[in-house]
Amino acid sequence: MIDTFRTIQSQLDATPHLQRLGRLFSETVLIEVGGAEYYLTFEKGRIVSVTEGPSRKTPWRFALRTDAEALAQFWQARPAPGFHDIFGLVKIGRGRIDGDILSLVKTLRFFKEVLTLARAKEEQAA
C-alpha cells in the first residue's frame, strides 16, 4: 500500500493541473486502510512525505477510512457504482470520513483527483 501512495506522489509531481488545483493545500491527511494508517503530507499541492502509522503524534486535518478490498475496487480502471468516488464509499458503508470536513470540501476536486492517480489504466483495443 505504501508503494501505491508513493506512486501517487510521483504521478502528482508530473501532473501540473493538479498542482495548480492544490496550490493552497498544505495539510496532513490520514488514509486508514483496514486498520493500517498512512499519513500523506501535502505542501502547496505536492505530497512531500508518505509515512506509515500508527502515530498518535502526527496531527492530521481529515481522514479517509476504508478497507483494502474497497480501495482496490476504487482503483480499478472502471470502478463499480459506489466505488467510483470517496463519498460513494461512504454511502455504501465501505468508507468513513472524519475530521475537518470543511478543509476536505475546500479542496475536494484536488483530493479526489489525487486519489484517482492510482487507478489502473484501461487497455486499448487493438
N, C-alpha and C positions, 0 to 999 in steps of 0.2 A: 504494500500500500504506500509506503514512504517513497518508493521509486515512482509511482504514479504521480504523486504530488510534486516530486522533483521534475518529472516530465512536464507537468503543467507549468511549473516555474520557468523552464527553458522555453516552452512554447509561448508563454506570455511575453517574454523578452523579445520574441520575434513577431509580435502582433501589435503594431503601432496604434491601431484604432482602439484597442483595449487599454493601452497605456494612457491614451488621451481620455477615455471614459473614466478611468480610475485615478486620474492625476491628483484628486483631492482626498483620496482614501489612504489613510495611514493608520492602520489598526491591526490588532492580532485577532484572528478568527480561530475558533476551536471546531475541528471536524472530528466527531466521535463515530467510529465505525465498529459496531459490535463490541463496545467496551474499550477499544484501543483509541487513544487520543492522539491527535495530530494538531499542532499549532502552526498556522500559516501567518507569518508576519508580513504585512504589506507596508510599503513605504512609497508614497506618491505613485500608486498604481503598479508597483513591481513587488513581486514576492522576494523579500530579502533573506528570509530563512524559513525552513521547514523543520520543525522539531517534533520528535516523538515524546509523548507523555507517558504516564500521567504526571502532572506537576501542579501542586497547589500554589506555587509561587508565580506562575505565569498568568498575568491578567489577560482576559480576552473580552472583546466587545460583544460578540454574539456567537452562538454555536449552532451547528447543524449536526444533529444526532440521527444516525440511521444504522442499518445492518449491512453487512458485506454483500449479501445477495441483492438487496435493493439497489445498492450503489453500482454493482456490476450491471444490473439491468438499466440503470440510469445512463451508464457509459456505453451502451450498445449504440450502433450506428442509427438505428431506428427504434428507440425505446417504445415499449407498450404504453398505452394510456395510463396515466398515473405515475409512471416512471420517467416521464419526459421533462419534469420540472421539479424544483425543490419543494414548491408548495403542493404539487401533485403527490409527492411522497408523504407529506403531512396529511393530506386529505384522505389517502388510502390507508393511513395508520402505519406507514413504514418509515416515518421520519418525524422529527420534532425540532423546532427552532426555539432557542432560549436566548435570553439576554436582551440587549438593546435593539429592539425591532426597528426603531426609527433609523438607526445607523444602517441597518440592512436595507431598508426601503429607500434611503437616500442614494444608495449605490447598487440597487437591485439588478439593473441590467448588467453592470460590470461584473458583479459577483456571480450571477448566473452564467454569463458567458465564459468566465474564467473556469468554472467547474466543468463546462462542456468541452473544454480543450482536450480532455482525456477521452472523449467519445471516439469509438472506432470509426474509421473512415469506410464508407461504402465502397465495395469493389465495383469497378466499372464493367459493364457487359461488353464483351468483345464484338 
